[in-house]
Amino acid sequence: MTDSDKPSGDRPANEIEVTPEMIEAGALSMSGYDPDFDTLESISLEIFRAMIVASPKGFVVDVHLLD
């Protein structure tokens, strides 16, 4: 049995479920992508930020990743 086959309560704590709200927030952020203005790094960071904000409470990220 792999970790992905286990019930969520039995999975390692470092796994994070991506919720539909997080996906929607990332997609909305991606919709503003302009290849003439944005770099791949900047749009990736914007998507990540949007998904963090939309994540369930308790999701903790090193704030230095967002600088």
Backbone bond lengths (Angstrom), bond angles and torsions (degrees), N, CA, C in turn:
res aa  C-N    CA-C-N  psi(-1)  N-CA   C-N-CA  omega(-1)  CA-C   N-CA-C  phi
1 M - - - 1.453 - - 1.534 108.07 -
2 T 1.310 116.39 129.17 1.462 121.02 177.35 1.528 109.48 -90.71
3 D 1.343 116.32 167.44 1.463 119.96 178.96 1.522 111.79 -57.91
4 S 1.330 117.30 -35.73 1.467 119.27 -177.91 1.526 112.34 -70.95
5 D 1.352 117.53 -17.31 1.460 121.28 178.01 1.522 112.85 -85.80
6 K 1.327 116.84 -13.59 1.462 121.65 -176.65 1.530 110.64 -81.57
7 P 1.321 116.54 150.67 1.478 118.45 172.75 1.514 109.83 -58.08
8 S 1.321 117.24 149.71 1.466 121.28 -173.26 1.524 113.06 -55.75
9 G 1.319 119.35 -32.10 1.447 121.59 179.00 1.519 113.15 -68.28
10 D 1.332 117.22 -17.84 1.466 121.88 -178.81 1.520 112.70 -99.97
11 R 1.318 117.75 -0.21 1.465 121.29 -178.74 1.525 110.48 -81.77
12 P 1.321 116.31 155.90 1.471 118.81 175.87 1.529 110.72 -58.71
13 A 1.313 116.07 149.56 1.465 121.60 -175.98 1.522 113.38 -66.31
14 N 1.330 118.39 -18.23 1.455 119.59 -176.18 1.519 113.19 -81.80
15 E 1.314 118.97 -1.73 1.457 121.19 176.76 1.517 109.46 -85.71
16 I 1.320 116.15 138.06 1.455 121.45 -178.66 1.521 108.52 -124.25
17 E 1.298 115.86 127.80 1.463 120.89 177.66 1.522 109.18 -78.98
18 V 1.313 116.32 128.98 1.459 121.04 175.79 1.525 106.84 -88.17
19 T 1.320 115.33 118.12 1.462 121.33 -175.97 1.529 110.58 -87.10
20 P 1.336 116.71 161.10 1.462 119.65 175.41 1.532 112.24 -56.71
21 E 1.328 116.95 -34.78 1.462 120.55 178.71 1.528 111.28 -65.26
22 M 1.318 116.18 -37.81 1.461 120.66 177.98 1.529 110.41 -66.76
23 I 1.321 116.39 -41.71 1.469 120.71 178.73 1.521 110.29 -63.58
24 E 1.330 116.41 -43.87 1.474 120.68 178.82 1.532 110.79 -61.07
25 A 1.327 116.28 -43.37 1.470 120.54 -179.93 1.530 110.36 -63.58
26 G 1.323 117.18 -41.61 1.459 120.66 177.86 1.521 112.05 -65.35
27 A 1.320 116.22 -41.41 1.466 120.40 179.08 1.521 111.21 -65.24
28 L 1.323 116.29 -40.80 1.460 120.30 178.07 1.526 110.50 -62.98
29 S 1.308 116.43 -41.64 1.460 121.09 177.45 1.534 110.38 -63.18
30 M 1.323 116.30 -41.25 1.469 121.28 -179.69 1.519 111.16 -65.80
31 S 1.326 117.04 -29.10 1.467 119.68 -178.45 1.519 112.26 -64.65
32 G 1.340 116.93 -18.91 1.456 120.62 178.07 1.516 113.70 -91.21
33 Y 1.331 117.12 5.90 1.466 121.53 -177.87 1.526 111.12 -66.59
34 D 1.318 116.05 128.44 1.462 122.82 175.85 1.525 107.52 -126.26
35 P 1.331 117.26 106.64 1.466 119.64 -176.17 1.527 113.53 -61.98
36 D 1.321 117.71 -18.13 1.468 120.59 176.88 1.527 112.19 -81.09
37 F 1.339 116.12 -14.80 1.457 120.32 -177.04 1.532 112.16 -119.31
38 D 1.338 116.60 -43.77 1.458 121.96 -175.14 1.524 111.84 -91.22
39 T 1.322 115.14 145.64 1.464 120.26 170.81 1.525 106.99 -91.99
40 L 1.321 116.83 163.80 1.462 119.73 176.56 1.526 110.27 -61.49
41 E 1.321 116.48 -36.65 1.466 120.13 178.67 1.524 110.77 -64.56
42 S 1.328 117.72 -44.10 1.463 119.71 -177.19 1.526 111.79 -67.76
43 I 1.326 118.50 -39.89 1.464 119.27 -179.74 1.518 110.41 -72.16
44 S 1.327 117.10 -34.10 1.469 119.84 176.17 1.517 110.19 -61.98
45 L 1.312 116.66 -42.62 1.460 121.30 179.24 1.528 110.82 -65.80
46 E 1.315 117.38 -39.85 1.470 120.54 178.27 1.522 111.09 -63.81
47 I 1.318 116.90 -41.57 1.467 120.81 178.07 1.528 109.55 -63.90
48 F 1.334 116.88 -45.76 1.453 121.80 179.69 1.525 110.56 -60.15
49 R 1.315 116.94 -45.96 1.472 120.93 178.82 1.522 111.34 -59.72
50 A 1.322 116.45 -45.82 1.467 120.52 -179.12 1.524 110.74 -61.49
51 M 1.321 116.26 -39.87 1.458 119.90 -179.66 1.528 111.28 -70.17
52 I 1.328 117.51 -35.91 1.465 121.04 177.06 1.529 109.90 -62.99
53 V 1.309 116.44 -46.53 1.468 120.84 -178.79 1.533 110.39 -61.60
54 A 1.332 117.48 -36.50 1.462 121.69 -177.63 1.529 113.04 -85.37
55 S 1.321 117.28 -4.90 1.467 120.45 -176.26 1.526 111.32 -71.33
56 P 1.333 115.68 157.26 1.465 119.54 178.45 1.526 111.38 -61.29
57 K 1.301 116.24 154.13 1.468 120.37 177.62 1.515 108.68 -58.88
58 G 1.300 114.36 146.44 1.449 119.45 -179.97 1.511 112.82 99.20
59 F 1.325 117.53 -12.95 1.453 120.24 177.20 1.514 107.64 -78.38
60 V 1.317 116.16 117.56 1.456 121.44 -175.24 1.521 108.93 -112.98
61 V 1.321 115.79 135.41 1.452 121.07 177.70 1.518 107.80 -132.84
62 D 1.304 116.18 148.40 1.456 121.10 176.33 1.537 107.11 -64.69
63 V 1.322 117.04 116.26 1.466 120.57 -175.33 1.523 112.17 -61.48
64 H 1.310 118.41 -20.43 1.468 120.47 178.13 1.524 111.79 -66.67
65 L 1.320 116.58 -21.74 1.462 120.02 176.55 1.520 111.49 -68.06
66 L 1.313 116.67 -21.18 1.461 120.63 -175.80 1.515 113.24 -95.00
67 D 1.327 117.64 -0.14 1.474 121.01 179.30 1.516 111.63 -82.04
